[in-house]
Amino acid sequence: MDEAAQEEIMTILTAMNVSSEKKRIICDALQIVSRAVQDTLTISCVQHGYERCGQYPIDFDKTMAKCTSMRKVSKIQYAEMKANVPHFVKIFRQKGELTEKDLDEKNIYTVLDSRQKAKDERVLYQQRAVLMNKEETISKFKIYKSKKQIAVEEKAAKAAAREKRKLQTPMAVAKAVNEPKPKKARSIQDRNATR
């Protein structure tokens, strides 16, 4: 951790009224974490991670060996999928994603998925192949987040409206002003019985 970052952390901790001893402990711990990250997240380590799972260089067999749903795919389907990898790589490099339409065009369909929503409409981690830092992907994610926020706000507004309606019932009004409960309207049978 460089001196500027350490100074900024000290400023924040001072504003939070943290004692000098705790500041020192926190800064020491952050330096240890910073060094550990720098030592472990090296280019060769990240590269090895992609090689190990078969993502780069592309090793279809290695990647699919980790996929449990592939156990349901026939050998013919598997061979067809493998043969289409170069085609999909080209599309992915151009668009930054593989849509369900792209896969369906080559007869590669969703396996073991009974959910209602199409994969392309789900959150990013449930989509099949998406380049996370592509501008279009980021825009889609922002739209998804704003729709989700609107849904949360609409749900809260509906709940507030329900509560307001509850408070406007005759019983709730009577409780609020400590009046006796309003009398229930008598049924037609009760009225006829008292005549």
C-alpha positions as CSV (number, residue, x, y, z in Angstrom):
1,M,0.0,0.0,0.0
2,D,1.5,3.4,-1.0
3,E,1.9,6.4,1.3
4,A,-1.0,8.3,-0.3
5,A,-3.4,5.4,0.4
6,Q,-2.1,5.1,3.9
7,E,-2.6,8.8,4.5
8,E,-6.2,8.7,3.2
9,I,-7.0,5.7,5.5
10,M,-5.5,7.6,8.4
11,T,-7.7,10.7,7.6
12,I,-10.8,8.5,7.5
13,L,-9.9,6.8,10.8
14,T,-9.2,10.2,12.4
15,A,-12.6,11.4,11.3
16,M,-14.1,8.4,12.9
17,N,-12.4,9.1,16.2
18,V,-10.3,5.9,16.1
19,S,-7.5,5.7,18.7
20,S,-3.9,5.9,17.5
21,E,-3.3,2.3,18.5
22,K,-6.3,1.0,16.5
23,K,-5.2,3.2,13.5
24,R,-1.8,1.5,13.6
25,I,-3.3,-2.0,13.8
26,I,-5.8,-1.3,11.0
27,C,-3.0,0.1,8.7
28,D,-0.7,-2.8,9.5
29,A,-3.5,-5.3,8.7
30,L,-4.4,-3.5,5.4
31,Q,-0.7,-3.5,4.4
32,I,-0.5,-7.3,5.0
33,V,-3.7,-7.8,2.9
34,S,-2.4,-5.5,0.2
35,R,0.9,-7.4,0.0
36,A,-0.9,-10.8,0.0
37,V,-3.1,-9.7,-2.9
38,Q,-0.2,-8.4,-4.9
39,D,1.7,-11.6,-4.3
40,T,-1.1,-14.0,-5.2
41,L,-3.0,-12.2,-7.9
42,T,-0.3,-12.2,-10.5
43,I,-0.7,-12.4,-14.2
44,S,0.5,-16.0,-14.3
45,C,-1.9,-17.0,-11.5
46,V,-4.9,-15.5,-13.4
47,Q,-3.7,-17.1,-16.6
48,H,-3.3,-20.5,-15.0
49,G,-6.9,-20.2,-13.7
50,Y,-8.2,-19.7,-17.3
51,E,-6.0,-22.6,-18.6
52,R,-7.1,-24.9,-15.8
53,C,-10.8,-24.6,-16.5
54,G,-10.3,-24.6,-20.3
55,Q,-11.5,-21.1,-21.0
56,Y,-8.2,-19.9,-22.5
57,P,-6.8,-21.3,-24.6
58,I,-10.2,-22.8,-25.3
59,D,-10.4,-26.5,-24.4
60,F,-14.0,-27.6,-24.9
61,D,-13.5,-31.0,-23.3
62,K,-11.9,-29.6,-20.2
63,T,-14.6,-26.9,-19.8
64,M,-17.5,-29.3,-20.3
65,A,-16.0,-31.9,-17.9
66,K,-16.9,-29.4,-15.1
67,C,-20.5,-29.0,-16.3
68,T,-22.8,-31.5,-14.6
69,S,-25.8,-30.9,-17.0
70,M,-23.6,-32.3,-19.8
71,R,-24.2,-35.8,-18.4
72,K,-27.6,-35.6,-20.1
73,V,-26.3,-34.7,-23.5
74,S,-25.8,-37.4,-26.1
75,K,-22.5,-38.0,-27.8
76,I,-23.9,-36.7,-31.1
77,Q,-25.1,-33.5,-29.4
78,Y,-21.7,-33.2,-27.7
79,A,-19.8,-33.5,-31.0
80,E,-22.1,-31.0,-32.6
81,M,-21.5,-28.5,-29.8
82,K,-17.7,-29.0,-30.0
83,A,-17.7,-28.5,-33.8
84,N,-19.5,-25.2,-33.4
85,V,-17.0,-23.7,-30.9
86,P,-15.0,-21.7,-33.5
87,H,-18.3,-20.2,-34.8
88,F,-19.3,-19.2,-31.2
89,V,-15.9,-17.8,-30.5
90,K,-16.2,-15.5,-33.5
91,I,-19.7,-14.3,-32.4
92,F,-18.5,-13.8,-28.8
93,R,-15.5,-11.7,-29.9
94,Q,-17.8,-9.5,-32.0
95,K,-20.8,-9.1,-29.7
96,G,-19.4,-9.9,-26.2
97,E,-22.1,-12.5,-25.6
98,L,-23.8,-15.5,-26.9
99,T,-27.6,-15.2,-26.8
100,E,-30.0,-18.1,-26.7
101,K,-30.9,-17.3,-30.3
102,D,-27.2,-17.7,-31.3
103,L,-27.1,-21.1,-29.7
104,D,-30.6,-22.2,-30.9
105,E,-29.6,-21.5,-34.5
106,K,-27.0,-24.2,-34.1
107,N,-29.4,-26.6,-32.4
108,I,-27.8,-26.1,-29.0
109,Y,-30.7,-25.9,-26.5
110,T,-31.0,-25.3,-22.8
111,V,-30.5,-28.4,-20.8
112,L,-32.3,-29.1,-17.5
113,D,-33.9,-25.7,-17.1
114,S,-37.5,-25.5,-16.2
115,R,-37.6,-21.8,-15.1
116,Q,-40.0,-19.5,-16.8
117,K,-37.6,-16.7,-17.7
118,A,-35.3,-17.0,-20.8
119,K,-31.7,-17.1,-19.8
120,D,-31.0,-13.9,-21.8
121,E,-33.5,-12.0,-19.5
122,R,-32.0,-13.3,-16.2
123,V,-29.3,-11.8,-14.1
124,L,-25.9,-11.9,-15.6
125,Y,-24.5,-14.8,-13.6
126,Q,-27.4,-17.0,-14.9
127,Q,-26.8,-16.2,-18.6
128,R,-24.8,-18.6,-20.7
129,A,-21.9,-16.6,-22.1
130,V,-21.5,-12.8,-21.4
131,L,-18.4,-10.7,-21.4
132,M,-18.9,-8.8,-18.1
133,N,-16.9,-5.6,-18.9
134,K,-18.4,-5.0,-22.3
135,E,-20.2,-1.6,-22.5
136,E,-23.5,-3.2,-23.7
137,T,-23.4,-5.7,-20.8
138,I,-22.8,-2.9,-18.3
139,S,-25.8,-1.0,-19.8
140,K,-28.0,-4.1,-19.7
141,F,-27.0,-4.6,-16.0
142,K,-27.9,-1.0,-15.2
143,I,-31.3,-1.3,-16.8
144,Y,-31.9,-4.6,-14.9
145,K,-30.9,-2.9,-11.6
146,S,-33.2,0.1,-12.3
147,K,-36.1,-2.2,-13.1
148,K,-35.5,-4.1,-9.9
149,Q,-35.4,-0.9,-7.9
150,I,-38.7,0.3,-9.5
151,A,-40.3,-3.1,-8.6
152,V,-39.1,-2.8,-5.0
153,E,-40.5,0.8,-4.8
154,E,-43.8,-0.3,-6.4
155,K,-44.1,-3.2,-3.9
156,A,-43.5,-0.8,-1.0
157,A,-46.1,1.7,-2.4
158,K,-48.7,-1.1,-2.7
159,A,-48.0,-2.3,0.9
160,A,-48.3,1.3,2.1
161,A,-51.6,1.7,0.2
162,R,-52.9,-1.5,1.8
163,E,-52.0,-0.3,5.3
164,K,-53.7,3.0,4.6
165,R,-56.9,1.2,3.5
166,K,-56.8,-0.9,6.6
167,L,-56.6,2.3,8.7
168,Q,-59.6,3.7,7.0
169,T,-62.0,0.8,7.8
170,P,-64.8,1.7,10.3
171,M,-63.2,-0.6,13.0
172,A,-59.8,1.1,12.6
173,V,-61.4,4.6,12.8
174,A,-63.3,3.6,15.9
175,K,-60.2,2.2,17.5
176,A,-58.2,5.4,16.7
177,V,-60.7,7.7,18.4
178,N,-61.7,5.2,21.2
179,E,-65.3,5.1,20.1
180,P,-67.4,2.0,20.7
181,K,-67.3,-0.5,17.9
182,P,-69.9,0.3,15.2
183,K,-72.9,-2.0,15.3
184,K,-73.1,-4.6,12.7
185,A,-75.9,-4.3,10.3
186,R,-78.5,-6.9,11.2
187,S,-79.3,-9.5,8.7
188,I,-82.7,-9.7,7.0
189,Q,-83.6,-12.8,9.1
190,D,-82.8,-10.9,12.4
191,R,-85.0,-8.0,11.3
192,N,-87.8,-10.3,10.4
193,A,-87.5,-12.2,13.6
194,T,-88.0,-9.0,15.7
195,R,-91.1,-7.9,13.9
